[in-house]
Amino acid sequence: MTSNGGWRLLFVLAAAASVGLSGCAQVKTEATPTVAAATMEKAGPNLNRLTLTDKAVTRLGLTTAKVTQGTGRSLEIPYGALVYEASGKTWVYTNPEPRTYIRAAVTVDRITANVVHLRSGPPAGTDVVTVGAAELFGAEFGTKGH
């Protein structure tokens, strides 16, 4: 690279590289305020009330169904409503008001197909989350679990 052509090529490559690197400069932007997708407040001993934004409810695709009275004293919920804690304890998320969710303990008697028969749980007529309950559990406890 001792010829003029070699030096010229080296100069062009160095100039091109420096132009490319100048595009890597950080651009300062104003931080936009973020709105929490969910807020949490105490709803009782060891229970929390989660309130989600409309956008969060839509994004999670949350759906609900009513607890129904089965035969005898049995309550019934769709299997999708059931959330298992790491210890095996079972829960559902109730939906007492729009965008509001509260975890409730349930005692499973048996599971038949996609129907969970409960010994105890929220009364018949209570709305429980059937799609998105695991996401609500994650929102309540993060990745640490319960």
C-alpha positions as CSV (number, residue, x, y, z in Angstrom):
1,M,0.0,0.0,0.0
2,T,2.7,2.4,-0.8
3,S,1.2,3.6,-4.0
4,N,-1.1,6.7,-4.0
5,G,-4.0,4.4,-4.8
6,G,-3.4,2.3,-1.7
7,W,-3.3,5.4,0.5
8,R,-6.4,6.8,-1.1
9,L,-8.3,3.5,-0.5
10,L,-7.2,3.4,3.1
11,F,-8.3,7.0,3.6
12,V,-11.7,6.3,2.0
13,L,-12.2,3.2,4.2
14,A,-11.3,5.2,7.3
15,A,-13.6,8.1,6.4
16,A,-16.5,5.6,5.7
17,A,-15.9,3.9,9.0
18,S,-16.0,7.2,11.0
19,V,-19.2,8.2,9.2
20,G,-20.8,4.9,10.2
21,L,-19.7,5.2,13.8
22,S,-21.1,8.7,14.1
23,G,-24.6,7.2,13.7
24,C,-24.0,5.4,17.0
25,A,-24.1,8.5,19.0
26,Q,-26.8,8.4,21.8
27,V,-29.7,10.7,21.2
28,K,-31.3,12.1,24.3
29,T,-35.0,11.7,24.4
30,E,-37.4,12.8,27.1
31,A,-38.7,10.0,29.2
32,T,-42.4,9.5,28.8
33,P,-44.2,8.8,32.1
34,T,-45.2,5.2,32.5
35,V,-48.5,4.1,33.9
36,A,-48.5,0.9,35.9
37,A,-50.5,-1.8,34.1
38,A,-51.7,-3.0,37.6
39,T,-51.9,-1.6,41.0
40,M,-52.2,-3.7,44.2
41,E,-53.7,-3.0,47.6
42,K,-54.5,-5.1,50.6
43,A,-57.9,-6.9,50.4
44,G,-57.6,-8.8,53.7
45,P,-55.1,-11.0,55.5
46,N,-52.7,-12.4,52.8
47,L,-55.0,-11.2,50.0
48,N,-54.5,-8.4,47.5
49,R,-56.8,-6.5,45.2
50,L,-55.3,-6.1,41.7
51,T,-56.7,-3.3,39.6
52,L,-55.7,-3.4,36.0
53,T,-55.8,-0.7,33.3
54,D,-58.2,-1.2,30.4
55,K,-55.3,-1.8,28.2
56,A,-53.8,-4.5,30.5
57,V,-57.2,-6.3,30.6
58,T,-57.4,-6.3,26.8
59,R,-53.7,-7.3,26.3
60,L,-54.1,-10.3,28.7
61,G,-57.3,-11.3,27.1
62,L,-58.9,-11.9,30.5
63,T,-62.3,-13.7,30.4
64,T,-64.5,-14.8,33.2
65,A,-67.3,-17.3,34.0
66,K,-69.7,-17.6,36.9
67,V,-69.3,-20.2,39.6
68,T,-72.2,-22.5,39.3
69,Q,-74.1,-24.7,41.7
70,G,-73.5,-28.4,40.9
71,T,-75.3,-31.4,42.2
72,G,-75.6,-31.5,46.0
73,R,-73.4,-29.0,47.7
74,S,-70.8,-28.9,45.0
75,L,-69.7,-25.7,43.3
76,E,-68.4,-25.9,39.8
77,I,-65.9,-23.8,37.8
78,P,-64.1,-24.2,34.5
79,Y,-60.7,-25.9,34.8
80,G,-59.0,-22.8,33.3
81,A,-60.0,-20.8,36.4
82,L,-57.9,-23.0,38.7
83,V,-54.4,-21.7,39.8
84,Y,-52.0,-23.9,41.6
85,E,-49.5,-22.5,44.1
86,A,-46.1,-24.2,44.2
87,S,-47.1,-26.0,47.4
88,G,-50.2,-27.4,45.7
89,K,-52.8,-25.0,47.3
90,T,-55.5,-24.0,44.8
91,W,-56.9,-20.6,44.0
92,V,-59.2,-18.7,41.6
93,Y,-59.2,-15.0,40.8
94,T,-62.6,-13.4,41.4
95,N,-63.7,-10.4,39.4
96,P,-66.0,-8.4,41.8
97,E,-65.8,-5.2,39.8
98,P,-64.6,-4.2,36.3
99,R,-60.8,-4.4,36.1
100,T,-60.6,-5.6,39.7
101,Y,-59.4,-9.1,40.7
102,I,-59.0,-10.8,44.1
103,R,-57.5,-14.2,44.7
104,A,-59.8,-16.6,46.6
105,A,-58.9,-20.0,48.0
106,V,-60.8,-23.1,46.8
107,T,-60.8,-26.7,47.9
108,V,-61.0,-29.1,45.0
109,D,-63.2,-32.2,45.4
110,R,-62.6,-33.7,41.9
111,I,-62.0,-32.7,38.3
112,T,-64.2,-34.2,35.5
113,A,-63.1,-33.3,32.0
114,N,-62.8,-29.5,32.1
115,V,-65.0,-29.0,35.1
116,V,-63.7,-28.5,38.6
117,H,-66.0,-29.6,41.4
118,L,-65.3,-27.7,44.6
119,R,-65.9,-28.5,48.2
120,S,-65.4,-24.8,49.0
121,G,-64.9,-21.6,47.2
122,P,-66.6,-18.4,46.2
123,P,-70.4,-18.7,46.1
124,A,-72.4,-19.5,43.0
125,G,-72.8,-16.5,40.8
126,T,-69.3,-15.1,41.5
127,D,-67.3,-14.2,38.4
128,V,-64.0,-16.0,38.2
129,V,-61.2,-15.5,35.7
130,T,-61.0,-18.4,33.2
131,V,-58.4,-17.1,30.8
132,G,-55.4,-15.1,32.3
133,A,-55.5,-16.3,35.9
134,A,-51.9,-17.4,35.8
135,E,-50.9,-13.9,34.5
136,L,-52.8,-12.3,37.4
137,F,-50.9,-14.7,39.8
138,G,-47.6,-13.5,38.2
139,A,-48.7,-9.9,38.5
140,E,-49.5,-10.4,42.2
141,F,-46.3,-12.3,43.1
142,G,-43.9,-11.7,40.3
143,T,-41.5,-14.5,39.3
144,K,-40.8,-15.4,42.9
145,G,-44.0,-17.3,43.3
146,H,-46.0,-17.5,46.6
